[in-house]
Amino acid sequence: MKKIVGIALAALLGLAGISFGADKPPKIIIATGGIGGVYYYYGTTIAEIMTKHAGVEATAIQTAASVDNMLLIQKRTDPAKNTYYMGLVLADTGFLAYTGKNARFGDKPPKELRIFWDMYPAYVHLVTSSGSGIKTVPDLKGKRVATGAPGSATEVEALIIMDAAGVKVSDLAKQERLGAAESAQALSQGNIDAYFWTGGLPTSSILELATTLSRRGKKLEFVEMDPNSEMVKGLVKKYAGVMSPGIIPKKVYGTEKDGLTVSSGNWVMGPQSLPEKYSYAITKAVFENLDRLHTAVKAAKDTTLANALKAYGGVVPYDPGAVRYYKEKGVLK
């Protein structure tokens, strides 16, 4: 009789969707960037893929991007509540934080962070318009410049580049700390003379800015960072393996000439505490549904198995679940 009752109780619990001892899907929160930047659209798309194919409950949130994203992973991940933050991070910013060279982390660099894959190259867009008189980075002196949202990789890179060019924030007529869409709007309205933005190609807010400027009889221009200049050579040497010369082809935004700049990789990162079964499932889900990602985000065309391991073997380690998937696919021995 007890055996029958036990079987009946188990059946009722099963029908009610109650399962004792079974794993409950973790909550994965993807920290992205501001609306108007590639991070936001990339993050929302992979969250959808994860929820549908990786057995997790994933949600994307808008943030100030890289630095804030790493802080969220470090401080808000809570295994006891089955909640894990992941984030999109510019490679050079991730490198600086992991090696203890970013003051935002104090004396606690985020050593618990792991790379899942390299997404695509991000390019520094130092945006201005025709007639601004800004041709090179030193020309920013005496100008109104947006250096990126507080806590963003754009801000980190803007200050690194300005410093390499001998430009201090105090040399600017005015510093604004704005995200991609806000910066584009400020430039179109004549409230700033130039702005920094680090992102993939194309960035939607810059495409829209090019159209707006054209209607007003102006042209979108990029401030030049010549790969043969001492500034760029110094940056590439200092951030070897993370930063390199880059070109924004003129066809991307309809500019008169290619934009000479610097570029960096972008990483999907997560915490070491995320169980390997889920980090494996997340990586597998994304790379077996790349068609969905490539269709939704143009810059994501560079998210491929061949490119995923660009940072492998460097200072910042890869997640073991992701590594297991890459070994299964034969792209890592």
N, C-alpha and C positions, 0 to 999 in steps of 0.2 A: 504493500500500500504506500509506504514512504517513497519507494522508488518511483511509483506512478505519479505521486504528488510532485516529486522533484522534477520529473520530466515535464509535467504540465507547467510548473512554474518557470522553468527554463524557456519553454516555448512562448509563454506569455511575455516574458522579458524580451525575448528576441523580436516578437511582433511589435513591441513598444519601442524598439530601437535602443534598448538599454544593453550595454555590453560591459561586463566587469572584466578587468584585466586586459582589455584591448586598448591599443594605442589610440589616443584622441589626436586628430590632426592638429599640428601646431599652427598658431597664428603667425604669419609672416608679414611684416610691414616693410614695404619697399620705400625707402627714403630717396626722393628723386631730385627735383630742382624746381625752378620757377616756371610758370606757364609762359610759353614762348620760346623755351629752350628745348633741346633734344632730350635731355634727361627725363623730363616730365612724361613725354610721349613714349619713350623707351620703357620707362619704369611701369607705366600703367599697362602697357602691352604684355610685358613679361609676367606681371601680376595675374593677368587674365589667363595666360598660358599655365602658370603654376597651379592656379586654382582648379583649372579644368583637367590637367594631366599629371600633376605631381602629388596628389593626395594631401594638399595643404590648403589652408584658407589664407590667401594672399590679398593684400590691399596696398595700393600705392598712395603716398601722401606727398603733398607739395612742401618743399623745404628751400633753404638758401643754398643747397647743394653740398659739395664735397666735405668741407670741415664739419658742418652741422650733421651730415649723414654719418660720419665716423663717430661723432660724439653720441649720436642716438644709438648706434650699434653698441658702443662701449657702455653707455649709462642706462639705456632703457631695455635692453635685452633682459628677460627674466625667465629662465628655464622653469622656475617653480610655478609660474603662471602659464607655461607652455607658449610663451610669446618671444619671438625672435625678430630683431630688426636686421634688415639687409640694406645696402645702400650703393648708389652709383658714385664713384669717386675718380677724380682726375689723378692719373698715375703719379705725377710729380708731387702733388699735394699729399697723396697717400704715403709716398716714400718719406717725405719730410716729417709727417706725423709719426709714422712707425719708428723712425730713427731718432725721435725725441727732439726734432728741430722746429716744432710748431708750438708756440707759446700757449695756444688755446687749450692744450692738454696738460699744462703744468708739468708736474714731475711724474705723470702717469701716461706715457705714450701708449697708444692702443695696440699692444702686442698680441691681444686676443683676436685681432682681425685677420681674416684669410681671404685670399683672392679666389673667386669662382671662375671667372674668365675675363679676358681682355675684350672689350666691346668694339671699339672703333677709334681711329685717331681723332683727337680734338684739336682744333686750330684756334690760336689766339686771333680774334678779330679785333683789330684796333680801328674802329669805325669813325669816319668823319665824312664831311661832304665837301663838294667843290667850293672853292672860295674861302675855306677855313684857314689856309696858309700852313696847315700841318702836314708835313711830308715825311718827317722822321720822328722818332720818339723824343729827342731833345726839344723838338718844336712844341711839345706840350707845355713847356714853361710859360706861365702867364695866361694859360687857357683854362676854360671850365671843362673838367673831365670827370666822367663817371668811372669809378674803378671796380665796379661790381658790387653785388649785395654783400652785406656783412656776413662773414662765415662761409663765403663761397670760394671755390677754387679760382674763379675769375679774379677775385680780390687778391688772393695769394699771388697768382701769376702777374697781375698788374703791378703790384709792388715790387716783385722780383725783377721784372723787366725795366721798370722805371729806375730802380736802384742801379741796375747794370748800365743804364744809359746816363747815369749821373743826375737823374731828376728826382727831387724830393717832393713829398706831398705839399710841403710849405712853398714850393716853387710854383704851384698851380694857383691860378686866380681863384678857383673854387673846386673843391672835391665833392662829388656826389657819390653816394653808395647805393646804386640801383641795380636791379636785375635786368635780364635781357629785354623784356617787353617795355619796362619803364624807361630804360636807357634809350631805346629806339624812339619812343614817344617824345622824350625830352629833346633829343637831337632834331627830330622833325619839327618841333615847336620852337626851335632856336634857343632853348634854355641851357644847352651845353654845346661845346664845340667838338667833342670827341668822346668815345667811350670804349672800354675794354669789354669783350665778351669771349669766353672760351667755350667752344661747342663744336658739334659735328656739322657736316655739310649736307644740305643747306640748313640754316637755322631760320625758322619760319618768320620770326619777328624782323630779321634783317631783309628777307625777301619783301616783306610788306613795306619796310622803310624805303627800299630802293624804288618801289612803285610810288610811294608818297612824295619822295624827293623829286622824282621825274615829273610828276604833275605840277610841281612848284618851280620847274625850270632849273633844278639842281641835279647833281649826280652823286651817287654813292661812291665813296673812295675808301681805300684802306691805307693806313699809315705804314710805310715800308720798314721791314726789318730784314736788311740784306744779309744773306747767309755768309757773306765774306767779311762782314763788319766784325770788329773786335767784340761788340756787345753780344752778337749771336754766337760767335765762336766761344766766348767765355761761358755763356749759358749752357751750350751743348757739352762743354768739357766738365762743368760743375755738376750737371745732371745727366751724366753719361748713362745711356740705356733707358732713360726716362724722357728726356727732351731732345728734339731734333729739329733741323730746319724744315719748314713746310711751305706749301704753295696752295693758295686758294685760287683755283682756275677761274678765269674771267667769265666763263660761261655759267658758273654757279649763281652769281648775283647780277650778271649783266654789266659788270664793270668794264672800263676801257682796257685794263691790263690785269694780268695775274697779280694777286696779292702775295708778296713775300713776307713770311711770318715764321713762327715757331709752332711746333705741334707736340702733343703728348698723348700717351695712351689713356684709355678710360677703363676702369675696373669695376666689375660687380663684386662687392665684398660682403662678407657676413661674419658672424661670430664663431669662434672655435667651439663654442658650446652647442651649436646646432647638431643634433644627432646625425651621424654619417648617412644613415638610411634616407634621411630627408634631403641632405645636401646632394647626395647622388641622384635622388629622384628629381630634384629641381633642375640640376644640370642636364639630365637626360631629357626632361620635358621640354626645355627651351631648345636644345640642339636637335631634337626630333620634330620640332615645329617651327623651324626657321622661316619657312615660307610665310607664316602668319606675321612674324616679326619683320621680315624684309618688306612685306607689303605695307605694313603700318608705319614704318619709320625708315626713310630713305638712307639715313646715315648707318643704319643697322646692316646694310649690305656687306659691311666689313666684319660683322659678327659671324665667324665661320670656325669650324674645327681647326682649320689651318692657322688661324690668327689667335685662337683662344689662349694659347700658351706662350704668347710673346714675352710675358714677364716671368715665365717659369725658370727657376734656378737663380732668381735675383734675391734681393734682401728680404722682400715680403713673401711669406710662404703661401702656397695654394691650399685650398680646402681638401682634406683627404677623400671626401665623397666625390668631389669633382674630379680629382686625380684618378680615382677608380674608374669613372666613366671614360675618361680619356684613354686609359690603358685598354679598356674593353674595345674601344673603337680603333685602337692601333696607332693613335697619333702621339702616344707617349709610351716609351719602352720601360 
